[in-house]
């Protein structure tokens, strides 16, 4: 009897799953206003694919769009950035040519999102896709009753800042971010921002890294300044979305030993293997992406509720 040919294993990729809180403010009793995710997604699902419907115009000839994936245990959607201009070229046998698309077509990068009770939102990180924080303005623009000040806030460890504050001064400052984040760093510290901007201008890489080491005692002022910069950046809601690495080291004032702290080592971030669609596409399989979010939520449920203030 002939052996049945074994199907090749599906291609999987490693992705991080982040969690957020949908903040609509508080009611008259001081309780968080509940976000009706199912109702909001049902409304979006009834909108046409038009500029007045699902498309929300963005900068540089881009737009945001949403796709609702029904039939799952929790409300799920894909939020996508569609680029309709500024395309790269196509190469074939050494010949370069323009990428030709019809006027109503564009290139899409999506982020998979899943909603849970207590206003908790899970997202599979896509470096090139829209950040989950952009969901707030999108909902306010397209769903009736959503206030314009809706905020999508990351759920973070509560002890990272305490670890940083125990360091008397920083001897190591190692930060790797998206090149577009250099301007934000400049707001925290002009000279550090200039270093990132110079590194970004020197190459065309998507990520830019600056490593500062201070070994001399006379560098105490710089060490304190770096700790202040680290504190300011750690308080930003978009840091974990824009930074690939953020490690600092300094003398722990309690133990008087030099310790290293990974400021992005957030227990509320889970790393999962997700099935890709295969072929030449880098898109993720939607079922696998949502399953990864649900599994991460189950594993971190108690910690997520504490970070979101549930039960306080």
C-alpha positions, -999 to 999 in steps of 0.1 A, spaced: 0 0 0 14 34 -10 23 57 19 2 88 22 23 118 15 29 139 47 16 174 45 44 200 52 42 217 86 27 252 84 51 281 85 51 299 118 66 332 130 73 345 165 52 375 175 47 395 207 12 399 221 6 432 239 -24 441 261 -42 475 266 -71 491 284 -98 509 264 -103 540 286 -136 558 280 -134 578 312 -156 573 343 -193 575 351 -209 597 377 -201 570 404 -164 571 395 -164 537 378 -148 530 344 -173 533 316 -177 499 299 -167 496 263 -193 478 242 -168 461 218 -194 439 202 -217 468 195 -189 490 181 -176 462 158 -211 455 146 -216 491 136 -183 491 117 -192 459 100 -222 476 85 -201 505 70 -192 504 33 -156 505 20 -157 542 12 -140 574 25 -171 582 44 -174 546 56 -146 524 69 -117 544 55 -103 572 77 -77 594 59 -42 595 73 -9 612 65 12 606 34 -15 592 12 -25 565 37 -58 555 53 -70 534 82 -95 506 76 -111 479 97 -121 443 89 -144 426 114 -139 389 119 -172 374 133 -179 340 147 -153 340 174 -156 337 212 -146 373 217 -150 403 194 -121 404 169 -110 427 142 -81 437 120 -70 473 119 -50 481 88 -29 509 73 -35 512 35 -8 529 15 -20 542 -19 12 560 -30 50 561 -25 54 525 -36 87 507 -39 98 494 -73 96 459 -87 127 440 -98 127 412 -124 160 398 -138 178 430 -129 152 453 -145 134 478 -122 99 490 -129 71 508 -111 46 488 -91 14 494 -109 -19 492 -90 -53 505 -99 -63 538 -84 -86 522 -59 -60 497 -47 -33 500 -21 -8 480 0 -22 469 34 -5 461 67 -28 449 94 -28 444 132 -49 417 148 -70 428 178 -92 409 202 -115 424 230 -121 409 264 -142 418 295 -131 447 317 -122 468 287 -91 447 280 -77 447 245 -51 422 231 -30 428 200 -5 409 180 24 433 173 31 441 137 62 463 132 48 477 100 11 478 109 -9 504 127 -3 507 165 -33 497 186 -33 532 201 -46 544 167 -78 524 173 -90 552 196 -93 580 170 -106 555 145 -135 544 168 -142 581 177 -144 589 140 -167 560 129 -187 548 159 -215 570 173 -212 577 210 -175 571 213 -159 602 229 -130 619 211 -108 615 241 -110 577 241 -76 563 250 -60 530 243 -35 526 272 -9 498 275 -11 476 306 23 475 321 42 460 350 40 481 381 75 473 394 97 483 364 98 520 376 106 509 411 136 489 398 148 520 378 144 543 408 166 520 429 195 528 406 216 557 418 228 566 383 230 549 350 263 534 337 247 518 307 219 532 285 211 509 256 180 519 235 169 506 201 139 521 185 121 527 152 139 555 133 107 576 133 108 577 171 139 599 172 118 630 173 100 617 204 133 610 221 144 646 213 115 659 235 128 638 264 165 649 259 177 671 230 212 658 229 201 621 230 175 629 203 202 644 181 223 612 185 194 591 173 186 615 145 223 614 133 222 576 134 190 575 115 203 598 88 235 577 85 216 547 72 182 535 59 176 509 86 141 506 102 156 504 137 182 527 152 203 519 183 224 541 206 245 526 234 260 550 260 284 538 287 297 560 316 326 545 335 343 576 350 333 590 383 332 625 368 303 614 346 279 614 376 259 643 362 254 624 329 244 593 348 217 611 367 205 628 335 202 594 317 181 581 346 158 611 342 155 605 305 148 568 311 120 577 336 104 601 311 105 576 283 92 548 305 61 569 312 52 572 275 23 550 264 40 543 230 74 532 243 68 494 241 53 497 206 83 517 193 112 503 212 129 469 204 154 471 232 158 493 263 183 481 289 200 502 316 225 494 343 236 512 374 244 507 411 215 495 432 212 518 462 199 489 483 226 463 475 254 486 463 259 462 434 258 470 397 226 456 382 211 455 347 174 462 342 155 454 311 129 481 310 109 462 284 107 430 303 70 433 308 52 402 322 21 415 304 37 408 271 36 373 258 56 357 229 37 333 207 43 313 175 17 322 149 9 305 116 15 326 86 -5 324 54 25 310 36 38 314 1 53 348 -5 29 366 18 40 376 53 4 380 64 -7 360 95 -34 334 96 -63 352 114 -75 321 133 -39 315 146 -34 351 155 -66 353 175 -59 320 192 -25 334 203 -41 364 218 -68 344 236 -41 320 250 -19 349 262 -50 365 279 -58 333 297 -22 329 309 -19 365 321 -56 370 332 -50 378 369 -20 401 362 -40 419 335 -69 425 358 -45 439 385 -28 462 360 -62 474 347 -74 481 382 -102 455 382 -115 448 416 -100 480 432 
